[in-house]
Amino acid sequence: MDVKAIREAFPILNQEVNGHPLVYLDSAATSQKPVQVIEAVANYYKEINSNVHRGVHTLGTKATDAYEGARDKVRKFINASSIEEIIFTRGTTTAINTVAASYGRTNLKAGDEIVISYMEHHSNIIPWQQVAKATGATLKYIQLEEDGTISVDQARATINSNTKIVAIMYVSNVLGSINPVKEIAAIAHEHGAIMLVDGAQSTPHMKVDVRDLDCDFYAFSGHKMCAPTGIGVLYGKKQLLENMEPIEFGGEMIDFVDLQDSTWKELPWKFEGGTPIIAGAVGLGAAIDFLTEIGMDNIEKHEHEIANYALEQLSTVKGVTIYGPKHRAGLVTFNVEDVHPHDVATVLDVEGIAVRAGHHCAQPLMRWLKVSATARASFYLYNTKEDVDAFVTGLVKTKEYFSDVY
C-alpha cells in the first residue's frame, strides 16, 4: 500500500499546527476526507443539485440516480442481499435508535432481556436503557475478560431463552478489541434473539460481510470512513424491516395519505422520511469507491502494523499505562502517570499532534477500567510510522514538561 500516494489525496494533512506538521491521530472520532470525496460532493452541488424521487426533470433524475447508486455501492460494500436492506440515516446513533424505537419497543415486554456489554459506546447503551424503561425489559451486560475482550463463553453464559435483543460493537472505540460478533450472533439466534452490530469502528477499517456475520442489523457512520458527516447506514434483514414501523413520518416515506390514515412506501424508503441526505450519500459512495480501490484487506493490514509499532514504542516510555488487548484494531488508549489526559492532549497539540482525551462516550467502560478518562491515538490508512515517532517524542516531552511543573 502506497501510503505516501494516499496521503496526497488528503489536503488537510498538508498543513502546520502550532508551527509543526500536523500529525492527525484522531480518526476514531472522525476521519479526514480525500479530494475524491470533496469533489464528488462539490460536483453534486455544482451540477445536479435537486431533490430526489419526486421530479421527472433532468436534474431530479440525475440526483436520484446518484443517490440510489450510492445505496447500491453500500450494498456491495457490506455484501447485503438487496438495496431494500440499506437504509440511509444520519449515522450510527440514528441507526441504532431506529432499531430500538421501532423493533425494540414493539417486540419487547416485561421479563424479556436485552444483552449488551460494558464496552459499548453510549449510542449503544442509552437507546436500550430507554427501551427497557418503556417495556419493562431487563438490560444485562456481558462481563469482560481481564484484557477488555468479550469471550464467547461469557456471551453464552449471559444470553438465554429470555434474551430478545443482543447489541454489541464489532470494534471497541476505546480498547481496540475486535469482538466475536459472528459467534455471538449464532448464540443469539440459538435462543431466538436478534443481533445488532455497532459497526462504527469496524466498517472503515476491515472488510465487512453482513451475510457472513449473519447479524440481523448492522449500523455504521460515513464520517469515520472518509465520507462527509451526517450520513450513515442501517442494514437490516428484509423480513425484519418489512415488519417494522417507521419512526419518522412526513414526506417521501408515504404511499397514500387520507384524512385519518396513511400507508407507507416499500423498503427502504419507508424509513427515510423527508428530504434525504443526498450530498452525504453521494460522498459516501465516493468514499466507498476510494476505499475499495485501495482494498480493505490492505487497509486492515496497514493499521495493524501501525498499531503494533505504536504499542512497541509506547512500551519504552515509563509511566504510560496502555489499555486493551495485544491483538487490536488501529488505536491505542493510554494514560500518563500523574498527568490528566486532557493535559496530555493539550501539550501534544502544541506539538501539532491531534489525539482524543476524555471518556470517549464510554463511561461504563471507564468505570470498569477504574479511571475517569483516558487519552487515545487512533490510526487510519494515511498514518505512518513517522507519525507514531512524532507522537511518542511528543509524549516524552509532555512527561518532561509536567515533571518540571510539579
KEKE-3310 file (N, C-alpha, C; in steps of 0.2 Angstrom, whole numbers, plus 5000, padded with zeros to 4 digits):
npx = (5004:5003:5007:5011:5007:4993:4992:4993:4981:4974:4971:4970:4980:4991:4997:5002:5002:5002:5015:5021:5021:5006:5000:4989:4980:4967:4957:4947:4937:4933:4937:4948:4945:4947:4952:4944:4932:4928:4927:4917:4906:4906:4904:4891:4883:4887:4882:4871:4862:4847:4831:4827:4818:4806:4804:4802:4811:4826:4838:4832:4831:4845:4850:4843:4847:4861:4860:4853:4862:4873:4867:4867:4881:4884:4877:4884:4897:4895:4890:4876:4860:4851:4846:4835:4838:4846:4846:4847:4854:4857:4868:4878:4872:4858:4854:4855:4846:4834:4832:4830:4819:4809:4809:4813:4804:4792:4792:4797:4794:4789:4800:4807:4824:4838:4854:4869:4886:4899:4908:4902:4898:4890:4880:4875:4870:4861:4849:4844:4843:4832:4822:4821:4816:4803:4797:4798:4807:4823:4840:4855:4872:4886:4900:4917:4933:4949:4958:4950:4942:4928:4923:4917:4912:4908:4898:4889:4886:4878:4868:4851:4836:4827:4832:4830:4835:4852:4865:4880:4896:4907:4920:4929:4929:4938:4946:4950:4947:4943:4928:4920:4908:4901:4901:4894:4882:4877:4874:4865:4854:4852:4844:4833:4834:4837:4851:4861:4874:4885:4894:4902:4916:4922:4918:4926:4938:4940:4936:4919:4906:4890:4881:4889:4892:4880:4872:4857:4854:4865:4875:4882:4893:4896:4906:4917:4924:4930:4920:4907:4901:4886:4879:4874:4872:4859:4859:4847:4840:4829:4816:4814:4814:4803:4792:4793:4788:4790:4799:4799:4789:4781:4784:4790:4791:4779:4765:4751:4740:4727:4713:4712:4721:4736:4747:4763:4778:4787:4801:4817:4812:4802:4808:4814:4810:4806:4816:4831:4848:4856:4868:4877:4875:4880:4893:4897:4896:4907:4917:4917:4921:4934:4940:4938:4946:4959:4958:4951:4957:4971:4971:4967:4978:4988:4985:4985:4999:5004:4998:5003:5017:5016:5012:5024:5033:5027:5029:5041:5041:5042:5030:5018:5002:4994:4979:4968:4968:4982:4981:4973:4962:4966:4971:4977:4974:4978:4985:4995:5006:5001:4997:4984:4973:4967:4977:4988:4983:4982:4995:5002:4995:5001:5013:5008:5001:4987:4976:4964:4955:4947:4931:4927:4914:4910:4907:4903:4913:4924:4923:4924:4937:4942:4946:4944:4945:4954:4968:4968:4976:4972:4973:4974:4972:4980:4990:5007:5023:5031:5023:5019:5032:5033:5023:5026:5038:5033:5025:5035:5040:5029:5028:5040:5038:5028:5034:5044:5035:5029)
npy = (4994:5011:5022:5035:5040:5039:5049:5060:5063:5069:5084:5091:5086:5092:5103:5115:5115:5125:5128:5116:5101:5094:5080:5069:5060:5055:5048:5039:5046:5055:5053:5060:5068:5063:5071:5065:5063:5075:5082:5075:5078:5092:5093:5087:5097:5108:5103:5094:5097:5093:5089:5072:5058:5064:5072:5073:5080:5083:5086:5081:5068:5064:5067:5058:5046:5046:5046:5034:5026:5027:5020:5007:5005:5004:4993:4983:4985:4980:4968:4965:4958:4965:4981:4985:4982:4992:5006:5024:5034:5047:5043:5031:5032:5036:5026:5015:5019:5019:5005:5002:5010:5006:4992:4987:4993:4988:4974:4969:4965:4965:4955:4951:4951:4962:4961:4968:4975:4980:4988:4996:5010:5025:5027:5015:5010:5019:5020:5007:5007:5015:5008:4997:5004:5008:4996:4987:4977:4969:4975:4968:4965:4958:4951:4957:4951:4950:4957:4966:4961:4952:4936:4921:4912:4919:4927:4916:4913:4923:4926:4920:4910:4920:4931:4944:4953:4956:4967:4973:4980:4979:4983:4990:5007:5012:5002:4995:4982:4968:4961:4945:4944:4937:4924:4927:4931:4919:4912:4921:4918:4905:4906:4912:4926:4942:4950:4965:4974:4986:4994:5005:5007:4997:4996:5006:5000:4987:4972:4970:4958:4956:4946:4935:4937:4935:4944:4953:4966:4980:4994:5009:5023:5037:5047:5042:5035:5041:5048:5062:5071:5067:5057:5040:5023:5010:4993:4980:4964:4959:4954:4957:4971:4974:4971:4981:4997:5013:5027:5040:5052:5059:5068:5060:5046:5041:5031:5032:5045:5048:5057:5052:5042:5033:5026:5017:5019:5006:4996:5003:5015:5018:5021:5033:5047:5063:5076:5067:5064:5069:5074:5069:5055:5054:5058:5047:5036:5040:5039:5025:5020:5025:5018:5005:5004:5005:4994:4984:4974:4977:4990:4986:4978:4987:4996:4987:4985:4998:5001:4990:4994:5006:5002:4995:5006:5014:5006:5008:5020:5026:5025:5025:5019:5007:5002:4988:4974:4964:4960:4970:4983:4997:5007:5016:5017:5026:5031:5043:5043:5052:5063:5072:5066:5076:5086:5080:5079:5092:5097:5089:5094:5106:5103:5100:5088:5078:5071:5061:5065:5060:5053:5046:5044:5032:5029:5019:5009:5016:5016:5003:5001:5008:5022:5039:5045:5044:5045:5044:5038:5036:5027:5028:5024:5034:5036:5035:5027:5037:5046:5040:5040:5054:5056:5048:5055:5067:5064:5060:5073:5079:5072:5076:5090:5091:5085:5095:5105:5101)
npz = (5000:4995:5005:5005:4993:4995:5006:4999:4994:5003:5007:5019:5028:5024:5031:5044:5062:5075:5072:5068:5058:5054:5064:5063:5073:5077:5071:5074:5080:5070:5052:5040:5024:5008:4992:4982:4987:4992:4980:4974:4982:4980:4966:4965:4970:4962:4949:4948:4958:4966:4972:4976:4969:4967:4956:4938:4930:4922:4931:4943:4940:4938:4951:4958:4953:4957:4971:4973:4967:4976:4986:4982:4980:4994:4998:4990:4997:5010:5007:5007:5004:4996:4989:4997:5009:5014:5023:5023:5035:5048:5054:5064:5077:5075:5067:5077:5086:5078:5077:5090:5094:5084:5082:5095:5105:5101:5101:5113:5130:5148:5157:5147:5140:5136:5129:5131:5132:5143:5137:5127:5117:5121:5112:5110:5122:5129:5120:5123:5136:5137:5130:5138:5150:5145:5141:5151:5150:5154:5156:5152:5155:5147:5154:5154:5149:5158:5150:5143:5133:5124:5128:5120:5128:5139:5133:5130:5143:5147:5138:5135:5136:5138:5132:5120:5112:5106:5107:5101:5099:5085:5085:5098:5103:5112:5118:5107:5105:5095:5093:5094:5085:5075:5081:5092:5087:5082:5094:5099:5090:5092:5103:5099:5098:5091:5083:5084:5077:5081:5070:5069:5071:5064:5051:5043:5043:5040:5030:5028:5030:5030:5028:5030:5044:5049:5056:5062:5061:5056:5060:5054:5052:5040:5041:5048:5039:5028:5022:5021:5036:5044:5037:5037:5039:5041:5040:5038:5040:5027:5030:5043:5043:5035:5044:5053:5059:5053:5061:5059:5052:5037:5022:5007:5013:5012:5005:5002:5007:5018:5025:5038:5040:5034:5022:5019:5009:5001:5006:5004:5007:5016:5028:5027:5029:5024:5015:5010:5015:5003:4996:5006:5004:4991:4993:5002:4994:4985:4994:4997:4985:4984:4995:4992:4980:4986:4994:5007:5014:5013:5020:5033:5036:5036:5046:5057:5058:5060:5073:5081:5080:5087:5099:5103:5103:5113:5124:5128:5135:5151:5164:5157:5155:5146:5138:5135:5123:5117:5103:5092:5085:5075:5085:5100:5117:5132:5147:5156:5169:5183:5176:5169:5156:5148:5149:5143:5130:5127:5128:5118:5107:5106:5100:5087:5086:5085:5096:5105:5120:5136:5141:5130:5126:5133:5147:5156:5153:5157:5171:5173:5170:5180:5179:5176:5164:5148:5137:5119:5104:5088:5072:5054:5037:5031:5040:5047:5051:5055:5059:5071:5078:5080:5088:5100:5103:5106:5117:5127:5128:5134:5146:5152:5153:5163:5173:5176:5180:5191)
capx = (5000:5007:5004:5013:5002:4987:4992:4992:4974:4970:4974:4970:4986:4997:4997:5006:4998:5006:5022:5023:5017:5000:5000:4982:4979:4960:4952:4942:4932:4931:4942:4949:4942:4951:4949:4939:4925:4926:4925:4910:4900:4905:4901:4884:4880:4888:4880:4865:4858:4840:4828:4826:4812:4799:4803:4804:4815:4833:4842:4830:4833:4852:4851:4840:4852:4867:4858:4852:4868:4877:4864:4869:4888:4884:4875:4890:4902:4894:4888:4869:4857:4847:4846:4829:4840:4850:4843:4852:4852:4862:4874:4877:4867:4851:4853:4853:4839:4829:4830:4827:4812:4804:4809:4813:4798:4786:4793:4799:4789:4792:4803:4812:4831:4842:4861:4875:4892:4902:4912:4898:4898:4884:4875:4873:4868:4856:4843:4842:4840:4825:4818:4820:4811:4797:4794:4799:4813:4829:4846:4860:4879:4891:4906:4923:4939:4954:4961:4945:4939:4922:4924:4911:4910:4904:4892:4885:4883:4873:4862:4847:4829:4823:4835:4827:4840:4859:4868:4887:4900:4912:4927:4929:4932:4942:4951:4953:4945:4939:4923:4917:4901:4898:4899:4888:4875:4875:4872:4858:4849:4850:4839:4828:4835:4840:4858:4863:4881:4888:4900:4905:4923:4924:4917:4931:4945:4941:4931:4913:4901:4884:4878:4893:4891:4873:4868:4851:4855:4872:4874:4889:4893:4901:4911:4923:4927:4932:4914:4905:4897:4879:4877:4876:4868:4856:4857:4843:4837:4822:4810:4813:4812:4796:4788:4794:4785:4794:4798:4799:4784:4781:4785:4794:4791:4772:4762:4744:4738:4720:4712:4713:4726:4741:4751:4770:4781:4790:4808:4820:4811:4798:4812:4818:4806:4808:4822:4836:4855:4858:4875:4881:4875:4885:4900:4898:4898:4914:4922:4917:4925:4941:4942:4938:4951:4965:4957:4950:4962:4977:4970:4967:4985:4992:4983:4988:5006:5005:4996:5009:5023:5014:5012:5031:5036:5025:5031:5048:5040:5040:5024:5012:4998:4990:4973:4966:4972:4988:4978:4968:4962:4971:4971:4980:4971:4983:4986:5002:5006:5001:4995:4977:4973:4966:4983:4992:4981:4984:5003:5003:4993:5006:5017:5005:4999:4980:4974:4957:4955:4940:4928:4926:4907:4910:4908:4903:4919:4929:4922:4927:4945:4944:4949:4939:4946:4960:4969:4968:4978:4969:4976:4970:4976:4985:4996:5014:5027:5034:5018:5020:5038:5032:5018:5030:5043:5029:5023:5040:5041:5024:5030:5046:5035:5024:5039:5046:5030:5027)
capy = (5000:5017:5027:5042:5042:5040:5055:5066:5064:5072:5090:5094:5084:5096:5110:5115:5116:5127:5128:5109:5097:5091:5073:5068:5053:5055:5045:5035:5051:5056:5053:5065:5067:5064:5075:5062:5064:5083:5084:5072:5082:5099:5092:5086:5104:5112:5101:5090:5098:5093:5084:5065:5053:5067:5075:5070:5084:5080:5086:5077:5061:5063:5067:5051:5040:5047:5044:5027:5022:5026:5014:5000:5004:5002:4986:4979:4985:4976:4962:4964:4954:4969:4988:4986:4981:4998:5012:5029:5038:5052:5040:5025:5034:5036:5019:5011:5022:5017:4998:5002:5013:5003:4985:4985:4995:4984:4967:4968:4966:4963:4948:4950:4954:4965:4960:4972:4974:4986:4992:4999:5017:5027:5026:5008:5009:5023:5018:5001:5009:5018:5003:4993:5008:5008:4990:4983:4973:4970:4976:4964:4966:4953:4953:4957:4947:4955:4962:4970:4957:4948:4929:4918:4908:4924:4928:4911:4912:4929:4925:4914:4910:4927:4936:4945:4958:4957:4973:4973:4984:4975:4985:4995:5013:5013:4996:4992:4975:4965:4956:4939:4946:4931:4919:4930:4931:4912:4911:4924:4915:4899:4907:4916:4933:4946:4953:4971:4975:4993:4994:5012:5007:4991:4997:5009:4998:4980:4970:4968:4954:4956:4939:4930:4938:4933:4949:4955:4973:4982:5001:5012:5031:5038:5051:5038:5031:5046:5051:5068:5070:5067:5052:5034:5017:5005:4987:4976:4959:4962:4951:4961:4978:4974:4971:4987:5003:5019:5031:5047:5052:5065:5067:5055:5039:5038:5029:5036:5049:5050:5062:5049:5036:5034:5020:5018:5016:5000:4997:5005:5022:5020:5023:5039:5052:5070:5076:5064:5067:5067:5075:5065:5049:5054:5057:5041:5032:5041:5036:5018:5019:5026:5013:4999:5004:5003:4987:4984:4970:4981:4995:4982:4975:4993:4998:4983:4986:5004:5000:4986:4998:5011:4998:4994:5012:5017:5002:5011:5026:5024:5029:5025:5013:5005:4998:4984:4968:4964:4960:4975:4987:5003:5013:5014:5021:5026:5036:5045:5043:5059:5069:5071:5065:5082:5090:5076:5081:5099:5098:5086:5099:5112:5100:5098:5081:5078:5065:5062:5064:5060:5046:5043:5041:5025:5030:5012:5006:5020:5014:4996:5002:5012:5028:5044:5047:5042:5048:5039:5039:5031:5027:5026:5022:5039:5037:5032:5026:5043:5049:5037:5043:5061:5056:5046:5060:5072:5061:5061:5080:5080:5070:5081:5096:5091:5084:5101:5109:5098)
capz = (5000:4994:5010:5003:4987:4999:5009:4994:4992:5009:5008:5026:5031:5022:5035:5051:5068:5080:5069:5067:5053:5058:5064:5064:5076:5079:5065:5078:5081:5063:5048:5036:5018:5002:4987:4978:4991:4992:4973:4972:4985:4977:4959:4965:4971:4956:4943:4948:4964:4965:4976:4973:4968:4967:4950:4932:4926:4921:4937:4948:4938:4939:4958:4961:4951:4961:4977:4973:4965:4982:4990:4979:4982:5001:4997:4988:5001:5016:5005:5009:4998:4991:4992:5001:5016:5016:5025:5024:5041:5050:5057:5069:5083:5072:5065:5082:5089:5074:5079:5097:5094:5080:5084:5102:5109:5098:5102:5120:5136:5155:5158:5141:5141:5131:5131:5128:5135:5147:5132:5122:5116:5124:5107:5110:5128:5131:5117:5126:5143:5136:5128:5145:5154:5141:5140:5157:5149:5158:5152:5155:5152:5146:5158:5150:5152:5161:5145:5140:5127:5126:5126:5118:5134:5143:5129:5131:5149:5148:5133:5137:5132:5139:5128:5114:5108:5108:5103:5103:5095:5082:5087:5103:5101:5117:5119:5101:5105:5090:5096:5090:5084:5072:5086:5097:5083:5082:5101:5100:5086:5096:5109:5096:5099:5086:5084:5081:5077:5080:5065:5068:5071:5060:5044:5040:5044:5038:5026:5032:5026:5035:5027:5034:5051:5050:5060:5059:5060:5056:5059:5054:5050:5034:5043:5050:5033:5023:5019:5025:5042:5044:5033:5040:5036:5044:5037:5042:5036:5024:5033:5049:5041:5032:5049:5057:5058:5053:5067:5057:5047:5033:5015:5004:5015:5011:4998:5001:5013:5018:5031:5045:5040:5028:5021:5018:5004:5002:5008:5010:5008:5022:5034:5025:5029:5022:5010:5012:5015:4996:4995:5010:5001:4986:4996:5005:4988:4983:4999:4996:4979:4986:5000:4988:4976:4990:4996:5014:5017:5013:5025:5039:5037:5037:5053:5062:5058:5064:5080:5084:5081:5092:5106:5104:5105:5119:5130:5130:5139:5158:5167:5152:5155:5140:5140:5129:5122:5112:5097:5092:5079:5074:5090:5107:5123:5137:5152:5158:5177:5187:5171:5166:5149:5144:5149:5138:5123:5126:5126:5112:5102:5105:5095:5081:5087:5087:5099:5109:5128:5139:5142:5124:5126:5136:5154:5160:5152:5161:5177:5173:5169:5186:5178:5174:5157:5145:5130:5113:5097:5083:5066:5048:5031:5029:5045:5045:5057:5056:5064:5078:5081:5082:5094:5106:5105:5110:5124:5131:5130:5139:5153:5155:5155:5169:5178:5178:5183:5198)
cpx = (5004:5005:5006:5008:4995:4986:4991:4985:4970:4974:4975:4977:4992:4997:5001:5001:5002:5014:5025:5019:5012:5001:4993:4981:4972:4955:4946:4936:4929:4937:4943:4946:4946:4948:4944:4932:4923:4924:4918:4905:4900:4902:4893:4881:4881:4884:4873:4860:4851:4837:4827:4819:4806:4798:4805:4809:4822:4837:4839:4831:4840:4853:4848:4845:4858:4865:4857:4858:4873:4874:4867:4877:4888:4882:4881:4896:4902:4891:4881:4866:4853:4847:4840:4832:4845:4846:4848:4849:4857:4868:4872:4871:4860:4849:4851:4847:4833:4827:4827:4820:4807:4803:4808:4807:4792:4786:4795:4793:4792:4794:4808:4819:4834:4849:4865:4881:4895:4906:4909:4899:4891:4878:4872:4871:4861:4849:4840:4840:4833:4820:4816:4815:4804:4793:4794:4804:4819:4835:4851:4867:4883:4898:4912:4928:4944:4957:4956:4942:4932:4924:4917:4908:4906:4898:4887:4882:4878:4867:4858:4840:4825:4826:4832:4831:4847:4862:4875:4891:4905:4919:4926:4933:4937:4948:4954:4951:4941:4934:4921:4910:4898:4896:4894:4882:4873:4871:4865:4853:4847:4844:4833:4828:4838:4847:4859:4870:4882:4894:4903:4913:4926:4924:4923:4937:4946:4935:4925:4908:4895:4881:4883:4893:4884:4870:4862:4850:4863:4871:4881:4888:4898:4907:4918:4927:4927:4926:4912:4902:4890:4875:4879:4871:4865:4855:4852:4841:4830:4816:4808:4811:4805:4791:4788:4791:4790:4793:4798:4794:4784:4781:4790:4793:4784:4770:4756:4742:4731:4719:4713:4718:4730:4744:4758:4772:4784:4797:4812:4817:4806:4801:4816:4814:4809:4814:4828:4843:4858:4865:4879:4881:4880:4892:4902:4900:4905:4919:4923:4921:4932:4944:4943:4944:4958:4964:4957:4955:4969:4976:4970:4974:4989:4991:4986:4996:5008:5003:5001:5015:5022:5015:5020:5034:5034:5027:5038:5047:5038:5034:5018:5009:4994:4984:4971:4970:4977:4985:4972:4968:4967:4971:4974:4977:4976:4982:4993:5001:5006:4999:4988:4977:4971:4973:4988:4990:4983:4991:5004:5001:4997:5011:5014:5002:4991:4978:4967:4958:4948:4938:4926:4919:4906:4911:4908:4910:4925:4929:4925:4934:4947:4948:4943:4939:4953:4961:4970:4971:4976:4972:4972:4975:4981:4991:5002:5018:5030:5029:5018:5026:5037:5027:5022:5035:5039:5026:5029:5041:5035:5026:5036:5043:5032:5029:5042:5041:5029:5033)
cpy = (5006:5022:5034:5045:5044:5047:5061:5068:5067:5079:5093:5092:5088:5103:5109:5117:5119:5127:5121:5106:5094:5083:5071:5061:5053:5053:5041:5040:5053:5056:5059:5063:5068:5068:5072:5063:5071:5085:5081:5076:5089:5098:5091:5093:5108:5110:5097:5092:5098:5088:5077:5062:5057:5071:5071:5074:5081:5080:5082:5070:5059:5063:5060:5046:5040:5044:5037:5023:5022:5021:5008:4999:5002:4995:4981:4979:4981:4969:4960:4961:4959:4976:4989:4985:4987:5004:5018:5033:5044:5049:5034:5026:5033:5029:5014:5013:5020:5010:4998:5004:5009:4995:4984:4987:4991:4977:4965:4969:4964:4956:4947:4953:4956:4964:4964:4971:4981:4991:4996:5007:5019:5027:5019:5006:5013:5021:5012:5002:5011:5013:4999:4997:5008:5002:4985:4977:4974:4971:4973:4966:4960:4955:4953:4953:4953:4960:4966:4967:4954:4941:4926:4914:4913:4926:4923:4910:4918:4928:4919:4914:4916:4932:4937:4949:4957:4962:4974:4976:4979:4976:4991:5001:5015:5008:4994:4985:4973:4960:4951:4939:4940:4926:4921:4930:4924:4910:4914:4921:4908:4900:4911:4923:4936:4949:4959:4972:4982:4992:5000:5012:5001:4993:5001:5006:4990:4978:4967:4964:4953:4949:4934:4931:4935:4938:4951:4962:4975:4990:5004:5020:5032:5042:5048:5035:5035:5050:5058:5066:5070:5062:5045:5029:5012:4999:4983:4970:4961:4960:4955:4968:4979:4974:4976:4993:5009:5023:5039:5047:5059:5064:5062:5048:5037:5035:5033:5039:5051:5055:5059:5044:5037:5027:5022:5016:5009:5001:4999:5012:5024:5022:5030:5045:5059:5070:5072:5067:5065:5068:5071:5058:5048:5054:5051:5036:5033:5038:5028:5016:5020:5021:5006:4998:5002:4996:4987:4980:4973:4987:4992:4980:4981:4995:4994:4984:4993:5004:4996:4990:5003:5008:4997:5000:5015:5013:5004:5017:5024:5028:5029:5019:5013:5001:4994:4978:4969:4965:4965:4979:4993:5009:5011:5019:5020:5031:5037:5046:5051:5065:5067:5070:5071:5086:5086:5079:5088:5100:5095:5091:5104:5109:5098:5091:5081:5071:5066:5061:5064:5054:5043:5040:5034:5026:5023:5009:5009:5017:5007:4996:5005:5018:5033:5046:5044:5046:5043:5042:5034:5033:5025:5025:5027:5040:5033:5030:5032:5047:5046:5039:5050:5061:5053:5051:5066:5070:5061:5068:5082:5078:5074:5087:5096:5089:5090:5106:5107:5096)
cpz = (5000:4999:5008:4997:4990:5002:5005:4992:4998:5010:5015:5030:5029:5025:5041:5056:5073:5078:5068:5062:5057:5058:5067:5067:5080:5075:5068:5079:5074:5058:5044:5029:5012:4997:4983:4981:4991:4985:4972:4975:4981:4970:4959:4966:4965:4950:4943:4954:4963:4970:4973:4973:4966:4960:4944:4928:4926:4927:4942:4946:4939:4947:4961:4959:4955:4968:4978:4971:4971:4986:4988:4980:4990:5001:4996:4993:5007:5014:5007:5003:4993:4994:4996:5009:5018:5017:5026:5031:5042:5052:5061:5074:5080:5070:5071:5086:5085:5076:5086:5097:5090:5082:5091:5106:5107:5101:5109:5125:5142:5155:5152:5143:5135:5134:5127:5132:5139:5142:5127:5122:5119:5119:5107:5117:5130:5127:5120:5133:5142:5134:5134:5149:5151:5141:5146:5156:5154:5154:5156:5151:5152:5150:5153:5153:5154:5156:5141:5133:5129:5123:5124:5124:5139:5140:5130:5138:5151:5144:5135:5134:5133:5135:5122:5109:5111:5104:5105:5097:5092:5085:5093:5102:5107:5118:5112:5100:5099:5092:5092:5089:5080:5076:5090:5093:5083:5088:5101:5096:5089:5101:5106:5097:5092:5088:5080:5082:5076:5076:5064:5067:5067:5053:5040:5039:5042:5034:5030:5027:5031:5034:5030:5041:5053:5055:5057:5058:5060:5055:5059:5051:5044:5036:5046:5045:5027:5020:5023:5031:5040:5039:5036:5037:5042:5040:5041:5037:5033:5028:5040:5048:5039:5038:5054:5055:5057:5059:5065:5051:5043:5026:5013:5007:5015:5005:4997:5008:5013:5024:5038:5045:5034:5028:5019:5012:5006:5004:5002:5012:5014:5028:5033:5024:5028:5017:5013:5012:5008:4995:5000:5007:4995:4988:4999:4999:4985:4988:4998:4990:4980:4990:4996:4983:4980:4992:5004:5017:5018:5019:5032:5041:5039:5044:5058:5063:5062:5071:5084:5085:5086:5099:5108:5107:5112:5125:5132:5135:5146:5160:5162:5153:5149:5141:5134:5128:5117:5105:5096:5085:5080:5079:5097:5112:5129:5142:5154:5166:5179:5182:5168:5159:5145:5144:5144:5131:5122:5124:5120:5106:5100:5100:5088:5081:5089:5090:5103:5116:5131:5140:5136:5123:5128:5143:5158:5159:5156:5168:5178:5173:5176:5184:5176:5167:5155:5139:5125:5107:5093:5076:5060:5042:5029:5035:5044:5052:5059:5061:5071:5082:5084:5088:5100:5108:5109:5116:5129:5133:5135:5146:5156:5157:5161:5175:5181:5182:5190:5202)
residu = (MET:ASP:VAL:LYS:ALA:ILE:ARG:GLU:ALA:PHE:PRO:ILE:LEU:ASN:GLN:GLU:VAL:ASN:GLY:HIS:PRO:LEU:VAL:TYR:LEU:ASP:SER:ALA:ALA:THR:SER:GLN:LYS:PRO:VAL:GLN:VAL:ILE:GLU:ALA:VAL:ALA:ASN:TYR:TYR:LYS:GLU:ILE:ASN:SER:ASN:VAL:HIS:ARG:GLY:VAL:HIS:THR:LEU:GLY:THR:LYS:ALA:THR:ASP:ALA:TYR:GLU:GLY:ALA:ARG:ASP:LYS:VAL:ARG:LYS:PHE:ILE:ASN:ALA:SER:SER:ILE:GLU:GLU:ILE:ILE:PHE:THR:ARG:GLY:THR:THR:THR:ALA:ILE:ASN:THR:VAL:ALA:ALA:SER:TYR:GLY:ARG:THR:ASN:LEU:LYS:ALA:GLY:ASP:GLU:ILE:VAL:ILE:SER:TYR:MET:GLU:HIS:HIS:SER:ASN:ILE:ILE:PRO:TRP:GLN:GLN:VAL:ALA:LYS:ALA:THR:GLY:ALA:THR:LEU:LYS:TYR:ILE:GLN:LEU:GLU:GLU:ASP:GLY:THR:ILE:SER:VAL:ASP:GLN:ALA:ARG:ALA:THR:ILE:ASN:SER:ASN:THR:LYS:ILE:VAL:ALA:ILE:MET:TYR:VAL:SER:ASN:VAL:LEU:GLY:SER:ILE:ASN:PRO:VAL:LYS:GLU:ILE:ALA:ALA:ILE:ALA:HIS:GLU:HIS:GLY:ALA:ILE:MET:LEU:VAL:ASP:GLY:ALA:GLN:SER:THR:PRO:HIS:MET:LYS:VAL:ASP:VAL:ARG:ASP:LEU:ASP:CYS:ASP:PHE:TYR:ALA:PHE:SER:GLY:HIS:LYS:MET:CYS:ALA:PRO:THR:GLY:ILE:GLY:VAL:LEU:TYR:GLY:LYS:LYS:GLN:LEU:LEU:GLU:ASN:MET:GLU:PRO:ILE:GLU:PHE:GLY:GLY:GLU:MET:ILE:ASP:PHE:VAL:ASP:LEU:GLN:ASP:SER:THR:TRP:LYS:GLU:LEU:PRO:TRP:LYS:PHE:GLU:GLY:GLY:THR:PRO:ILE:ILE:ALA:GLY:ALA:VAL:GLY:LEU:GLY:ALA:ALA:ILE:ASP:PHE:LEU:THR:GLU:ILE:GLY:MET:ASP:ASN:ILE:GLU:LYS:HIS:GLU:HIS:GLU:ILE:ALA:ASN:TYR:ALA:LEU:GLU:GLN:LEU:SER:THR:VAL:LYS:GLY:VAL:THR:ILE:TYR:GLY:PRO:LYS:HIS:ARG:ALA:GLY:LEU:VAL:THR:PHE:ASN:VAL:GLU:ASP:VAL:HIS:PRO:HIS:ASP:VAL:ALA:THR:VAL:LEU:ASP:VAL:GLU:GLY:ILE:ALA:VAL:ARG:ALA:GLY:HIS:HIS:CYS:ALA:GLN:PRO:LEU:MET:ARG:TRP:LEU:LYS:VAL:SER:ALA:THR:ALA:ARG:ALA:SER:PHE:TYR:LEU:TYR:ASN:THR:LYS:GLU:ASP:VAL:ASP:ALA:PHE:VAL:THR:GLY:LEU:VAL:LYS:THR:LYS:GLU:TYR:PHE:SER:ASP:VAL:TYR)
# end
